Amino acid sequence: MDASSLNKGKLIFQLLLIILIGWTTITCQLNFYHTDETIKSNSLHYDCLNYHIYYEKSAYQELLDVVDEVIPYCFRPENHHERLLENSIDLPSQKLSFEQLRLQDITSLQLLSWSVSIDIAQRYEFYLIEPNTEFNEDLYNCTEPWFGSRCQYSFGFNEQMSFNQIVEATFRQRKSFPESPEVIVQVPCYVLLQCHRNGQPWCLDWREVCNGIIDCFDEGSDEENCFDMEVNECEENEYRCHNGLCISSQLWEEGEGDADCLDRSDEVLNAFYIKSCFQDPTFRCEEHSCRVHEGTFPCGDGQCVRKLDACYNGRHRLFIESMIAKGNLRDECWIAMICLTELAEQIHGSSCKIWLMNDSIYEFLDQCDSFFQFPTIPVYSAHVRFYYEEPSLRQNTNEFLLPDYLCYNQQLCDFIKPDLIRENLTCINMSKLMLNLDIENGLWNELMWSTEQDFRPCLISHAISRNKTKKYANHSLLYNCRNSSKFISVHRIMDGIRDCFHGDDEKYLNSCQLKHQYRVRCHNADKCWSPIWKKYACSMTEEDDNIPFQYFCNGINQSTYHDNFRQYYNDEFECEEWLCNNMYSRCDGYWACKDGRDEDKCSRTKCHSGTHTCIDPFNFTVVCLPHTRVNDGEDDCLGASDEQHECQSFYPPSEVPKRFRCLRDITCLLPSQLCNNKTECLLDDDEKFCKTQTHQFKCLNDSTYNRSEIEEVLCGLSEQKNRRRQYFSVHTLPTYPSLEQNFINESFYWPIDQPSVINSTTFVTGNGSWYCNRGLTVHFRSENDTFNNVCKCPPSYYGHLCQYQNQRVSLTLHLSSVDR
């Protein structure tokens, strides 16, 4: 084959691939790539399929961030010995040679429509250009639902689904831990660092590396060399993330776009989507760690919670199991402490309620030593521990059994004066830490949270704790905490977090002299706050008394003001002539216009202009209700979404946002009162529609990703969850007063005349959706016609169950138009 022919073939096939990108998103064809044996023999990822995600999100000054992602799902074995042996052939499949195909005038594009791999289609295209017996080979035309080079794979869903639909259906069917606590999920671990707690392996999550907390108690390897990030400084054209890494300043969108910092510190607004990360395989969940102001325990999929709070994927159980380890306690003492501290509900399958009904459990306390540690592992970092002193002598054992002492490493907390030094233990009386702790019975998470806040100033990284203090004594990028050997980055000054014991990092008088360009300076104030504290920085200043212009005549009575004569008005005063459909009220999830026209075509269901998206209260399908029937006194839609004024008048936005009104009733309900197996409405309309849902109805995740049509409409009734501050922008000015471009915060559209993808999906029952962790389950047929489940993993994971977190470099590219 000459060079010109080869180049021509490459050009033709590149054009075919461009067509294929659009083809695979709307058809059910499954075209592998990286299938060649030469590739597979030398690579630990092969037989790949691409999942393509596209959505739009409102960003700075109402410009749109268009997010376009490609996630390759491949077989990623741990080693070459785990590679799949592909000897299976689907018996009804047809074996054809390239020459036979050529004689039948079959094109390479037709091969792609048969779910033939891209590699084979490419070789066939070259064969068509220059037929040569040397390059003639056989392929298999598989019968649905089988596919693969030897027809050995099937996803087990129905036949009319694209790969995008398969991925979304797999993740969507996953039930959260609170919904199905009986499902056991093997949580993926980062095993490229040795990590142990009291001699036992700890399933480390990569987000626990360099998070300021020692999670590998025995080695401390997860915080090794992390102080280099503290002394890192960014260039003038860069934004410094809170953890010390840098991103381009062009990616900083006043904190309103998608997060680009690994720790999401450039994401000022609440990231509601993290609560649904267990059903979200995208970059925003997989490639980000925990924000410093949120829960510090990573769930392993993007969600972060307080310790002992529930992860939706169940990873919190690892922490609880480590907390209830028996250690060197006697059996009786161990049982008594677990049940009386309410750290767990059962032991060895026996409920603590049964043990507590028997008074002998209080006698078990006599089997405890006079001074002992419980839990038997540190409760914070590698050195902070709870100790009890003769709990059997307490007069009221019915109360929550709080520790007596909190013991710590005095070298790391040299500013704390100990109350007790005993057997090489340095301890402080727990009562001193309880002064500001409002704790109810059983709230261990509150106790842990309080301990974490009080001992955060003790955290001294390896770089400091190993006699390297002198090296940093006069470092310009570090601040030395008062009366302490601890150093922190100057960027941590005034960030809303007490890193120094005396809080001097949050009382720093010269914060505006630090000359950090992204710091926030409040009105009539001499304090400049870290950008991660932007949302709260000026809440106590005069600036908060000013009513933003966009609050006037937006349909929500939420503020009052007065004129020079002290005459008071609300922000909806004399708004009848106001153009209610404007840049401030448009597509914000709340009706500023009485007929709701400011929300026209903003929903994913995209009803045409002049209509309102409505759920039929009888058959629970989506219909488009004419505006003439909105606010006409008749309930046409489920939840009375067409008559919103009644619940809004009963429950203003400043109060509990009850927005679902029962049919032919005045009862208004919260989203959490829907589908809770408790009838609140006289006609049972708060529960009837739930039977049409293929998963549990919920609005608590505050994310629009992968919502059903009913969730889209009913969850959008609460203006508190959907409203966001709008800004005047020259980019949106030309569109006033009529905005043709319609969007919501995150847009995943489907046309109203097409059924939801999920409605046509045959789901795998049980915990099959969790079998491959964050990967996809594939049915594999081996040569003896036996069937097994195998796993396709995204780049973040590997192993036969996608059980290991990968070491990788993840890339995002930011493209902007020149006039932005």
Secondary structure, DSSP 8 states (H G I E B T S, - for coil): --HHHHHHHHHHHHHHHHHHHHHHHHS-----BS--HHHHHH-S-EEEEEEEEEEEEE-GGG-EEEEEEEEEEEE--SSGGG--------TT-EEEEHHHHHHTT--HHHHHHTT--HHHHHHHHHHHHS--GGG--EEEE--TT-BSTTS-EE--S-SS--HHHHHHHHHHT---TTT-TT------B--SS--EETTEE----GGGTTSSS---TTT-GGGTTTHHHHT----TTEEE-TTS-EEEGGG--TT-S---STT-TT--S--GGGGGGGG--SHHHHT----TTS-SEE-SSS-EE-TTS--TTSTHHHHHHHHT--TT--HHHHHHHHHHTTS-SEETTEEHHHHHHSTHHHHHGGGS-SEEESSSS-SBTTTBEEEEE-GGG-S-TTS----SEEEE-TTT-TTS--SEEETTEEEEEHHHHSTT----TT-HHHHHHHHHHHHGGG---HHHHTT-GGGGTT-TTEEE-TTSS-EEEGGGTTSS---STT-GGGS-TTGGGG--TT-EE-TT-S-EE-GGGHHHHTTTSGGGGS--GGGTTSS----EEE-TT--EEETTTT-TTS-SSSTTTTTSSS-SSTT-GGGTT-STT---TTEEEEE-TTT--EEEEEGGGTTSS---SGGGTT-THHHHHHS-TTS----EE-TTS--EE-GGGTTSS---STT-TTTGGGGG-SS----TT---TT--HHHHHHHTT-HHHH-------TTTGGG-S-------SEE----TTS--GGGG-----TTGGGTTTTSEEEEEE-TTS-EEEEEEB-TTEESTTS-EE------------TT-
